[in-house]
């Protein structure tokens, strides 16, 4: 994200791949997951939030649930300007998304759990 501009959209993309084992370098399948971020009008803070990236690979076994968080850190005073939602514009078959959660230890950190 470069700036807070009224009604501006930003794009964030990630790729999910599955491998037959931990030494394989060729994915059995690959799915792109894309997020479109809409900046709401009249921001009261000009410091852009940070979308925290997923670190490393997530190993998934067939038939066993796996969860990960998509986190956003608000660098503004959360009492003045906050993050209201993370919107996933298209449902990903088989993946459930939680409501927006505010961290119990840091009011500037919000996240959603993908399972």
Backbone torsions as a table, in degrees:
resi	resn	phi	psi	omega
1	UNK	NA	134.5	-176.2
2	UNK	-103.3	-33.2	-177.5
3	UNK	-161.2	165.5	172.7
4	UNK	-92.6	103.4	178.7
5	UNK	-123.4	130.2	-178.0
6	UNK	-48.1	129.4	178.5
7	UNK	59.2	21.3	178.4
8	UNK	-82.6	141.7	179.0
9	UNK	-106.5	141.6	175.9
10	UNK	-123.5	149.2	-175.7
11	UNK	-115.4	135.0	176.4
12	UNK	-131.0	130.7	-176.5
13	UNK	-130.8	145.4	176.4
14	UNK	-141.1	161.3	-179.4
15	UNK	-124.5	135.8	177.5
16	UNK	-111.0	126.2	-179.8
17	UNK	-129.9	150.0	174.7
18	UNK	-120.7	144.6	-176.4
19	UNK	-123.6	151.9	-177.4
20	UNK	-68.6	-31.0	175.9
21	UNK	-156.5	180.0	-174.3
22	UNK	-73.7	-14.9	-179.6
23	UNK	-99.0	-11.4	-179.0
24	UNK	-68.8	140.7	176.6
25	UNK	-112.2	-0.4	179.2
26	UNK	-110.1	117.4	-178.4
27	UNK	-69.7	145.1	173.7
28	UNK	-74.5	-34.7	174.7
29	UNK	-151.8	162.8	-177.8
30	UNK	-144.7	130.0	-178.9
31	UNK	-128.1	127.9	175.2
32	UNK	-84.4	136.4	175.3
33	UNK	-118.0	123.4	-174.5
34	UNK	-122.2	141.5	179.2
35	UNK	-122.0	136.0	175.7
36	UNK	-113.1	121.7	-174.9
37	UNK	-108.2	123.8	-179.0
38	UNK	-105.6	127.7	179.8
39	UNK	-89.6	121.4	-179.3
40	UNK	-72.1	154.7	-179.4
41	UNK	-68.6	160.8	174.9
42	UNK	51.8	58.6	175.8
43	UNK	-67.9	145.5	-179.5
44	UNK	-99.2	1.2	178.3
45	UNK	-141.7	133.1	-176.6
46	UNK	-91.8	7.0	-179.2
47	UNK	-93.1	121.3	-176.1
48	UNK	-72.0	146.2	177.4
49	UNK	-73.1	164.6	178.3
50	UNK	-112.3	124.6	173.5
51	UNK	-88.5	114.9	-175.2
52	UNK	-76.8	124.8	-176.8
53	UNK	-74.7	155.9	171.6
54	UNK	-73.1	139.0	-179.0
55	UNK	-99.1	129.5	175.0
56	UNK	67.2	-163.0	-178.7
57	UNK	-100.4	150.0	173.8
58	UNK	-104.0	116.9	179.4
59	UNK	-84.7	127.2	-176.8
60	UNK	-123.2	134.5	177.2
61	UNK	-109.0	136.7	-179.8
62	UNK	-56.1	132.1	177.5
63	UNK	84.4	-3.1	179.6
64	UNK	-117.4	126.1	-178.5
65	UNK	-65.1	145.6	176.5
66	UNK	-134.5	135.8	179.8
67	UNK	-120.5	150.0	170.8
68	UNK	-146.5	158.3	-179.5
69	UNK	-105.6	143.0	167.2
70	UNK	-108.3	113.5	-172.3
71	UNK	-113.6	146.3	176.4
72	UNK	-131.6	131.1	-179.9
73	UNK	-105.7	119.9	177.8
74	UNK	-85.5	118.8	-179.0
75	UNK	-88.1	-2.1	176.7
76	UNK	-93.1	166.2	174.9
77	UNK	-62.8	118.0	-176.9
78	UNK	-63.4	-14.9	175.8
79	UNK	-79.7	-16.0	-179.0
80	UNK	-105.8	-44.8	-176.2
81	UNK	-141.4	127.4	-177.2
82	UNK	-131.1	171.7	176.1
83	UNK	-98.1	120.7	-173.7
84	UNK	-90.2	-27.5	-175.5
85	UNK	-167.9	155.0	166.9
86	UNK	-117.7	118.7	-174.1
87	UNK	-106.0	127.9	172.4
88	UNK	-100.7	112.5	-170.7
89	UNK	-73.9	-22.3	179.0
90	UNK	-134.0	133.8	179.5
91	UNK	-65.2	137.4	176.1
92	UNK	-99.7	116.8	-175.2
93	UNK	-55.6	126.9	177.4
94	UNK	87.2	-6.6	179.8
95	UNK	-109.9	128.9	176.7
96	UNK	-101.3	142.3	-177.9
97	UNK	-119.8	129.4	178.9
98	UNK	-75.3	168.9	169.2
99	UNK	-68.9	166.3	177.5
100	UNK	-64.3	131.4	-178.5
101	UNK	-116.2	132.6	174.5
102	UNK	-93.5	129.4	-179.2
103	UNK	-57.5	138.0	179.2
104	UNK	-75.2	-15.5	-178.4
105	UNK	-108.9	-11.9	-178.4
106	UNK	-149.7	104.5	-176.8
107	UNK	-64.9	-13.7	179.5
108	UNK	-87.0	-7.6	-177.7
109	UNK	-107.9	124.0	175.2
110	UNK	-123.0	155.2	-179.9
111	UNK	-157.3	163.7	171.5
112	UNK	-124.9	146.4	179.3
113	UNK	-101.9	126.1	175.8
114	UNK	-104.1	126.2	179.7
115	UNK	-127.0	NA	NA
